[in-house]
Amino acid sequence: MTKLYIDADACPVKDEALRVADRHGVEVFIVSNGGIRPNPHPLVQTIVVDDGPDVADMWIADRIVPGDICVTGDIPLAARCIENGGRAIRHNGDAFTTDNIGSQLATRDLMADMRAANPLGMAGGGKPFSKADRSRFLDRLETMMRAAKADS
């Protein structure tokens, strides 16, 4: 049975993910270090983990199995989800896959090295989250959910 895990800290698409899960009758785990208001929906469990680096990520990665989906912007968590046979999707709708996760990890590591080598900080930052990103997320999560349910 497919489950949806949401890496909830700084997730801008929780409501959209819950709508898709509700439509499919899928159990949802909203995982964070705190500060998330519990959702009363019967399919939703709010999981508050201990404070600490990657504790929420470890909780998800230890439970995700084939047929499950994780909503996250965290590349190492996505890699662990894929390694465990699950699926992972970014907040903007981009899917993490076995074909792209290696290059995404390498790029992440390269950017971390570049930031560390520049003591004044790199200019710029990520692009702002848009309505188009939200719409793309909804569409692609729907597609991913159908595929996951068909596989499980």
N, CA and C atoms as a LAMMPS dump frame, in Angstrom:
ITEM: TIMESTEP
0
ITEM: NUMBER OF ATOMS
456
ITEM: BOX BOUNDS ff ff ff
-5.0000000000000000e+02 5.0000000000000000e+02
-5.0000000000000000e+02 5.0000000000000000e+02
-5.0000000000000000e+02 5.0000000000000000e+02
ITEM: ATOMS id mol type element x y z
1 1 1 N 0.843 -1.175 0
2 1 2 C 0 0 0
3 1 3 C 0.89 1.241 0
4 2 1 N 0.686 2.122 -0.934
5 2 2 C 1.483 3.339 -1.08
6 2 3 C 1.285 4.269 0.114
7 3 1 N 2.4 4.864 0.559
8 3 2 C 2.381 5.887 1.61
9 3 3 C 3.105 7.115 1.069
10 4 1 N 2.709 8.279 1.584
11 4 2 C 3.346 9.529 1.197
12 4 3 C 4.047 10.111 2.412
13 5 1 N 5.341 10.374 2.275
14 5 2 C 6.139 10.984 3.335
15 5 3 C 6.458 12.411 2.901
16 6 1 N 6.228 13.362 3.805
17 6 2 C 6.539 14.758 3.511
18 6 3 C 7.618 15.222 4.478
19 7 1 N 8.766 15.596 3.913
20 7 2 C 9.846 16.209 4.679
21 7 3 C 9.379 17.653 4.906
22 8 1 N 8.71 17.874 6.04
23 8 2 C 7.862 19.051 6.211
24 8 3 C 8.58 20.355 6.521
25 9 1 N 9.774 20.323 7.048
26 9 2 C 10.462 21.568 7.357
27 9 3 C 10.679 22.345 6.055
28 10 1 N 10.135 23.533 5.976
29 10 2 C 10.264 24.426 4.818
30 10 3 C 9.634 23.855 3.544
31 11 1 N 8.626 23.026 3.679
32 11 2 C 7.94 22.468 2.508
33 11 3 C 6.782 23.387 2.112
34 12 1 N 6.855 23.989 0.917
35 12 2 C 5.796 24.922 0.515
36 12 3 C 4.573 24.254 -0.122
37 13 1 N 4.58 22.93 -0.257
38 13 2 C 3.49 22.252 -0.968
39 13 3 C 2.792 21.185 -0.122
40 14 1 N 2.8 21.371 1.19
41 14 2 C 2.13 20.382 2.053
42 14 3 C 0.654 20.239 1.707
43 15 1 N -0.044 21.355 1.566
44 15 2 C -1.478 21.305 1.281
45 15 3 C -1.761 20.618 -0.055
46 16 1 N -0.96 20.907 -1.048
47 16 2 C -1.148 20.282 -2.36
48 16 3 C -0.902 18.777 -2.279
49 17 1 N 0.141 18.376 -1.563
50 17 2 C 0.433 16.953 -1.413
51 17 3 C -0.7 16.236 -0.677
52 18 1 N -1.257 16.895 0.321
53 18 2 C -2.369 16.294 1.068
54 18 3 C -3.599 16.134 0.184
55 19 1 N -3.853 17.086 -0.704
56 19 2 C -4.998 16.961 -1.612
57 19 3 C -4.853 15.741 -2.524
58 20 1 N -3.653 15.552 -3.063
59 20 2 C -3.417 14.404 -3.944
60 20 3 C -3.553 13.102 -3.147
61 21 1 N -2.972 13.058 -1.963
62 21 2 C -3.052 11.852 -1.134
63 21 3 C -4.494 11.535 -0.756
64 22 1 N -5.259 12.562 -0.406
65 22 2 C -6.658 12.364 -0.039
66 22 3 C -7.444 11.797 -1.215
67 23 1 N -7.196 12.315 -2.399
68 23 2 C -7.886 11.843 -3.601
69 23 3 C -7.622 10.359 -3.839
70 24 1 N -6.428 9.896 -3.455
71 24 2 C -6.045 8.499 -3.677
72 24 3 C -6.212 7.63 -2.428
73 25 1 N -6.629 8.214 -1.326
74 25 2 C -6.802 7.442 -0.093
75 25 3 C -5.49 6.901 0.46
76 26 1 N -4.445 7.687 0.342
77 26 2 C -3.098 7.275 0.745
78 26 3 C -2.745 7.853 2.108
79 27 1 N -2.156 7.025 2.956
80 27 2 C -1.699 7.476 4.268
81 27 3 C -0.526 8.444 4.104
82 28 1 N -0.526 9.51 4.919
83 28 2 C 0.484 10.558 4.824
84 28 3 C 1.195 10.71 6.161
85 29 1 N 2.518 10.842 6.093
86 29 2 C 3.335 11.123 7.274
87 29 3 C 4.008 12.469 7.055
88 30 1 N 3.644 13.438 7.883
89 30 2 C 4.261 14.763 7.83
90 30 3 C 5.332 14.772 8.918
91 31 1 N 6.59 14.787 8.508
92 31 2 C 7.705 14.603 9.432
93 31 3 C 8.498 15.899 9.572
94 32 1 N 8.707 16.319 10.834
95 32 2 C 9.468 17.553 11.076
96 32 3 C 10.081 17.52 12.468
97 33 1 N 10.886 18.539 12.753
98 33 2 C 11.495 18.695 14.075
99 33 3 C 10.596 19.501 14.997
100 34 1 N 9.405 19.837 14.555
101 34 2 C 8.476 20.595 15.385
102 34 3 C 7.971 21.82 14.66
103 35 1 N 7.037 22.498 15.287
104 35 2 C 6.501 23.71 14.717
105 35 3 C 5.439 23.473 13.652
106 36 1 N 5.031 22.238 13.474
107 36 2 C 4 21.917 12.492
108 36 3 C 2.705 21.623 13.246
109 37 1 N 1.663 22.3 12.869
110 37 2 C 0.36 22.078 13.501
111 37 3 C -0.189 20.72 13.033
112 38 1 N -0.626 19.869 13.939
113 38 2 C -1.175 18.564 13.536
114 38 3 C -2.39 18.729 12.618
115 39 1 N -2.497 17.852 11.664
116 39 2 C -3.614 17.866 10.732
117 39 3 C -4.643 16.847 11.219
118 40 1 N -5.906 17.231 11.334
119 40 2 C -6.916 16.32 11.872
120 40 3 C -7.396 15.246 10.895
121 41 1 N -6.97 15.305 9.645
122 41 2 C -7.428 14.334 8.661
123 41 3 C -7.045 12.922 9.113
124 42 1 N -7.948 11.952 8.984
125 42 2 C -7.665 10.596 9.477
126 42 3 C -6.533 9.879 8.74
127 43 1 N -6.189 10.305 7.528
128 43 2 C -5.092 9.668 6.792
129 43 3 C -3.734 10.277 7.121
130 44 1 N -3.717 11.354 7.914
131 44 2 C -2.484 12.099 8.168
132 44 3 C -1.955 11.833 9.574
133 45 1 N -0.67 11.507 9.639
134 45 2 C 0.024 11.41 10.923
135 45 3 C 1.125 12.47 10.948
136 46 1 N 1.107 13.283 11.987
137 46 2 C 2.16 14.275 12.159
138 46 3 C 3.222 13.663 13.052
139 47 1 N 4.42 13.566 12.529
140 47 2 C 5.541 12.958 13.252
141 47 3 C 6.52 14.055 13.63
142 48 1 N 6.735 14.237 14.913
143 48 2 C 7.716 15.209 15.395
144 48 3 C 8.902 14.42 15.936
145 49 1 N 10.048 14.629 15.31
146 49 2 C 11.261 13.92 15.698
147 49 3 C 12.126 14.812 16.581
148 50 1 N 13.132 14.229 17.214
149 50 2 C 14.059 14.99 18.038
150 50 3 C 14.786 16.03 17.189
151 51 1 N 15.208 17.093 17.842
152 51 2 C 16.014 18.103 17.174
153 51 3 C 17.361 17.498 16.798
154 52 1 N 17.904 17.949 15.729
155 52 2 C 19.22 17.478 15.31
156 52 3 C 19.29 17.392 13.803
157 53 1 N 20.524 17.414 13.299
158 53 2 C 20.688 17.374 11.849
159 53 3 C 20.215 16.037 11.269
160 54 1 N 19.378 16.126 10.268
161 54 2 C 18.94 14.97 9.485
162 54 3 C 18.118 13.938 10.249
163 55 1 N 17.593 14.267 11.429
164 55 2 C 16.796 13.301 12.196
165 55 3 C 15.49 12.997 11.458
166 56 1 N 14.839 14.013 10.918
167 56 2 C 13.605 13.785 10.154
168 56 3 C 13.913 12.973 8.895
169 57 1 N 15.011 13.291 8.241
170 57 2 C 15.4 12.558 7.036
171 57 3 C 15.631 11.083 7.347
172 58 1 N 16.32 10.813 8.442
173 58 2 C 16.586 9.417 8.823
174 58 3 C 15.287 8.681 9.13
175 59 1 N 14.336 9.373 9.777
176 59 2 C 13.062 8.739 10.104
177 59 3 C 12.365 8.292 8.82
178 60 1 N 12.352 9.162 7.827
179 60 2 C 11.712 8.827 6.549
180 60 3 C 12.474 7.717 5.839
181 61 1 N 13.78 7.879 5.708
182 61 2 C 14.589 6.91 4.964
183 61 3 C 14.536 5.521 5.583
184 62 1 N 14.371 5.436 6.89
185 62 2 C 14.294 4.139 7.559
186 62 3 C 12.96 3.433 7.316
187 63 1 N 11.956 4.149 6.803
188 63 2 C 10.616 3.576 6.653
189 63 3 C 10.134 3.441 5.213
190 64 1 N 10.69 4.236 4.308
191 64 2 C 10.188 4.217 2.933
192 64 3 C 10.539 2.897 2.261
193 65 1 N 9.576 2.38 1.521
194 65 2 C 9.739 1.103 0.821
195 65 3 C 9.246 1.261 -0.616
196 66 1 N 9.483 0.256 -1.46
197 66 2 C 8.971 0.353 -2.826
198 66 3 C 7.469 0.655 -2.838
199 67 1 N 7.072 1.551 -3.721
200 67 2 C 5.674 1.968 -3.817
201 67 3 C 5.373 3.241 -3.053
202 68 1 N 6.274 3.672 -2.169
203 68 2 C 6.084 4.89 -1.382
204 68 3 C 6.701 6.086 -2.1
205 69 1 N 6.255 7.285 -1.697
206 69 2 C 6.733 8.536 -2.287
207 69 3 C 7.159 9.484 -1.168
208 70 1 N 8.234 10.218 -1.413
209 70 2 C 8.695 11.246 -0.474
210 70 3 C 8.73 12.595 -1.184
211 71 1 N 8.165 13.602 -0.542
212 71 2 C 8.238 14.981 -1.025
213 71 3 C 9.36 15.651 -0.245
214 72 1 N 10.419 16.045 -0.94
215 72 2 C 11.573 16.638 -0.265
216 72 3 C 12.392 17.476 -1.227
217 73 1 N 13.123 18.413 -0.67
218 73 2 C 14.107 19.166 -1.429
219 73 3 C 15.509 18.722 -1.066
220 74 1 N 15.61 17.741 -0.19
221 74 2 C 16.891 17.267 0.33
222 74 3 C 17.427 16.151 -0.565
223 75 1 N 18.511 16.415 -1.27
224 75 2 C 19.045 15.458 -2.238
225 75 3 C 19.544 14.176 -1.576
226 76 1 N 20.302 14.229 -0.469
227 76 2 C 20.712 12.963 0.162
228 76 3 C 19.516 12.128 0.635
229 77 1 N 18.467 12.758 1.152
230 77 2 C 17.273 12.003 1.534
231 77 3 C 16.648 11.363 0.301
232 78 1 N 16.536 12.11 -0.776
233 78 2 C 15.979 11.549 -2.01
234 78 3 C 16.789 10.343 -2.469
235 79 1 N 18.112 10.433 -2.363
236 79 2 C 18.974 9.316 -2.756
237 79 3 C 18.69 8.083 -1.907
238 80 1 N 18.521 8.266 -0.612
239 80 2 C 18.209 7.128 0.268
240 80 3 C 16.841 6.55 -0.044
241 81 1 N 15.878 7.4 -0.358
242 81 2 C 14.538 6.919 -0.714
243 81 3 C 14.602 6.062 -1.975
244 82 1 N 15.313 6.543 -2.976
245 82 2 C 15.456 5.802 -4.228
246 82 3 C 16.204 4.498 -3.983
247 83 1 N 17.249 4.556 -3.173
248 83 2 C 18.023 3.36 -2.826
249 83 3 C 17.123 2.302 -2.175
250 84 1 N 16.148 2.737 -1.408
251 84 2 C 15.227 1.813 -0.739
252 84 3 C 14.063 1.386 -1.635
253 85 1 N 14.042 1.851 -2.87
254 85 2 C 13 1.453 -3.807
255 85 3 C 11.823 2.4 -3.886
256 86 1 N 11.868 3.498 -3.114
257 86 2 C 10.783 4.478 -3.14
258 86 3 C 10.989 5.501 -4.237
259 87 1 N 10.082 6.439 -4.278
260 87 2 C 10.154 7.545 -5.232
261 87 3 C 10.322 8.841 -4.452
262 88 1 N 10.886 9.857 -5.12
263 88 2 C 11.062 11.157 -4.465
264 88 3 C 10.809 12.264 -5.469
265 89 1 N 10.203 13.341 -4.973
266 89 2 C 9.854 14.472 -5.824
267 89 3 C 10.164 15.768 -5.09
268 90 1 N 10.698 16.735 -5.831
269 90 2 C 10.979 18.061 -5.282
270 90 3 C 9.689 18.864 -5.19
271 91 1 N 9.76 19.964 -4.456
272 91 2 C 8.606 20.849 -4.276
273 91 3 C 8.152 21.482 -5.583
274 92 1 N 9.043 21.584 -6.553
275 92 2 C 8.681 22.199 -7.834
276 92 3 C 8.2 21.171 -8.856
277 93 1 N 8.109 19.901 -8.446
278 93 2 C 7.62 18.853 -9.333
279 93 3 C 8.694 18.056 -10.032
280 94 1 N 9.959 18.437 -9.902
281 94 2 C 11.032 17.656 -10.517
282 94 3 C 11.207 16.354 -9.745
283 95 1 N 11.206 15.259 -10.479
284 95 2 C 11.371 13.948 -9.852
285 95 3 C 12.848 13.621 -9.689
286 96 1 N 13.171 13.019 -8.569
287 96 2 C 14.487 12.411 -8.387
288 96 3 C 14.357 10.991 -8.931
289 97 1 N 15.318 10.557 -9.728
290 97 2 C 15.26 9.22 -10.315
291 97 3 C 16.612 8.529 -10.183
292 98 1 N 16.624 7.245 -10.475
293 98 2 C 17.899 6.524 -10.469
294 98 3 C 18.839 7.087 -11.532
295 99 1 N 18.267 7.65 -12.607
296 99 2 C 19.097 8.207 -13.676
297 99 3 C 19.706 9.557 -13.335
298 100 1 N 19.065 10.352 -12.448
299 100 2 C 19.593 11.693 -12.196
300 100 3 C 20.135 11.91 -10.789
301 101 1 N 19.926 10.986 -9.88
302 101 2 C 20.305 11.243 -8.484
303 101 3 C 21.824 11.346 -8.309
304 102 1 N 22.587 10.562 -9.056
305 102 2 C 24.051 10.629 -8.937
306 102 3 C 24.593 11.991 -9.316
307 103 1 N 24.127 12.537 -10.426
308 103 2 C 24.609 13.848 -10.851
309 103 3 C 24.109 14.944 -9.911
310 104 1 N 22.909 14.781 -9.357
311 104 2 C 22.406 15.78 -8.421
312 104 3 C 23.224 15.783 -7.129
313 105 1 N 23.609 14.6 -6.653
314 105 2 C 24.474 14.533 -5.466
315 105 3 C 25.832 15.172 -5.751
316 106 1 N 26.384 14.882 -6.931
317 106 2 C 27.694 15.444 -7.293
318 106 3 C 27.619 16.965 -7.388
319 107 1 N 26.566 17.486 -8.003
320 107 2 C 26.404 18.935 -8.117
321 107 3 C 26.246 19.571 -6.749
322 108 1 N 25.477 18.918 -5.885
323 108 2 C 25.289 19.431 -4.519
324 108 3 C 26.63 19.521 -3.802
325 109 1 N 27.436 18.469 -3.914
326 109 2 C 28.746 18.456 -3.254
327 109 3 C 29.679 19.518 -3.841
328 110 1 N 29.642 19.679 -5.154
329 110 2 C 30.462 20.694 -5.806
330 110 3 C 30.086 22.093 -5.324
331 111 1 N 28.792 22.366 -5.261
332 111 2 C 28.334 23.684 -4.8
333 111 3 C 28.714 23.917 -3.338
334 112 1 N 28.65 22.872 -2.508
335 112 2 C 29.059 23.018 -1.106
336 112 3 C 30.539 23.362 -1.032
337 113 1 N 31.358 22.72 -1.871
338 113 2 C 32.8 23.021 -1.899
339 113 3 C 33.043 24.455 -2.36
340 114 1 N 32.29 24.899 -3.353
341 114 2 C 32.463 26.269 -3.853
342 114 3 C 32.065 27.288 -2.785
343 115 1 N 30.978 27.02 -2.061
344 115 2 C 30.576 27.945 -0.991
345 115 3 C 31.63 27.986 0.112
346 116 1 N 32.205 26.834 0.429
347 116 2 C 33.226 26.781 1.476
348 116 3 C 34.494 27.52 1.06
349 117 1 N 34.793 27.523 -0.238
350 117 2 C 36.007 28.175 -0.736
351 117 3 C 35.834 29.683 -0.898
352 118 1 N 34.621 30.182 -0.772
353 118 2 C 34.351 31.603 -0.948
354 118 3 C 33.913 32.182 0.397
355 119 1 N 34.85 32.688 1.183
356 119 2 C 34.5 33.157 2.527
357 119 3 C 33.544 34.347 2.546
358 120 1 N 33.423 35.071 1.448
359 120 2 C 32.519 36.214 1.404
360 120 3 C 31.109 35.811 0.982
361 121 1 N 30.938 34.566 0.632
362 121 2 C 29.622 34.08 0.225
363 121 3 C 29.392 34.256 -1.26
364 122 1 N 28.662 33.337 -1.813
365 122 2 C 28.356 33.404 -3.239
366 122 3 C 27.181 34.349 -3.457
367 123 1 N 27.184 35.006 -4.566
368 123 2 C 26.083 35.918 -4.897
369 123 3 C 24.862 35.121 -5.326
370 124 1 N 23.714 35.734 -5.196
371 124 2 C 22.491 35.114 -5.687
372 124 3 C 21.884 34.161 -4.683
373 125 1 N 21.22 33.177 -5.185
374 125 2 C 20.53 32.188 -4.376
375 125 3 C 19.567 31.451 -5.27
376 126 1 N 18.711 30.653 -4.685
377 126 2 C 17.74 29.91 -5.469
378 126 3 C 16.676 30.831 -6.04
379 127 1 N 16.056 30.359 -7.12
380 127 2 C 14.987 31.168 -7.695
381 127 3 C 13.751 31.067 -6.815
382 128 1 N 12.912 32.083 -6.797
383 128 2 C 11.725 32.068 -5.949
384 128 3 C 10.737 30.987 -6.391
385 129 1 N 10.002 30.464 -5.428
386 129 2 C 8.978 29.463 -5.688
387 129 3 C 7.781 30.161 -6.331
388 130 1 N 7.296 29.616 -7.459
389 130 2 C 6.251 30.294 -8.226
390 130 3 C 4.957 29.482 -8.297
391 131 1 N 3.914 30.133 -8.806
392 131 2 C 2.645 29.435 -9.042
393 131 3 C 2.842 28.311 -10.048
394 132 1 N 3.699 28.532 -11.028
395 132 2 C 3.977 27.493 -12.025
396 132 3 C 4.64 26.278 -11.366
397 133 1 N 5.548 26.517 -10.396
398 133 2 C 6.178 25.412 -9.661
399 133 3 C 5.115 24.611 -8.909
400 134 1 N 4.203 25.317 -8.261
401 134 2 C 3.129 24.672 -7.488
402 134 3 C 2.246 23.821 -8.41
403 135 1 N 1.891 24.368 -9.547
404 135 2 C 1.053 23.662 -10.511
405 135 3 C 1.771 22.432 -11.066
406 136 1 N 3.045 22.597 -11.408
407 136 2 C 3.843 21.478 -11.917
408 136 3 C 3.955 20.392 -10.855
409 137 1 N 4.139 20.785 -9.593
410 137 2 C 4.213 19.81 -8.498
411 137 3 C 2.926 18.982 -8.439
412 138 1 N 1.783 19.656 -8.436
413 138 2 C 0.496 18.945 -8.367
414 138 3 C 0.346 17.941 -9.5
415 139 1 N 0.655 18.361 -10.702
416 139 2 C 0.525 17.496 -11.869
417 139 3 C 1.458 16.289 -11.779
418 140 1 N 2.692 16.545 -11.427
419 140 2 C 3.679 15.457 -11.412
420 140 3 C 3.504 14.532 -10.21
421 141 1 N 3.062 15.074 -9.073
422 141 2 C 2.78 14.192 -7.935
423 141 3 C 1.6 13.284 -8.27
424 142 1 N 0.592 13.82 -8.927
425 142 2 C -0.556 13.006 -9.356
426 142 3 C -0.083 11.853 -10.244
427 143 1 N 0.759 12.148 -11.216
428 143 2 C 1.292 11.123 -12.114
429 143 3 C 2.117 10.1 -11.348
430 144 1 N 2.974 10.588 -10.44
431 144 2 C 3.815 9.697 -9.648
432 144 3 C 2.966 8.82 -8.734
433 145 1 N 1.921 9.394 -8.149
434 145 2 C 1.04 8.645 -7.255
435 145 3 C 0.356 7.504 -8.012
436 146 1 N -0.128 7.783 -9.199
437 146 2 C -0.766 6.738 -10.007
438 146 3 C 0.212 5.616 -10.327
439 147 1 N 1.427 5.972 -10.694
440 147 2 C 2.434 4.964 -11.006
441 147 3 C 2.8 4.145 -9.78
442 148 1 N 2.961 4.811 -8.634
443 148 2 C 3.319 4.121 -7.393
444 148 3 C 2.221 3.139 -6.98
445 149 1 N 0.976 3.578 -7.083
446 149 2 C -0.147 2.699 -6.719
447 149 3 C -0.25 1.518 -7.672
448 150 1 N 0.05 1.722 -8.936
449 150 2 C 0.014 0.629 -9.91
450 150 3 C 1.107 -0.396 -9.639
451 151 1 N 2.261 0.087 -9.138
452 151 2 C 3.393 -0.796 -8.852
453 151 3 C 3.247 -1.554 -7.541
454 152 1 N 2.463 -1.003 -6.596
455 152 2 C 2.412 -1.647 -5.265
456 152 3 C 1.262 -2.626 -5.162
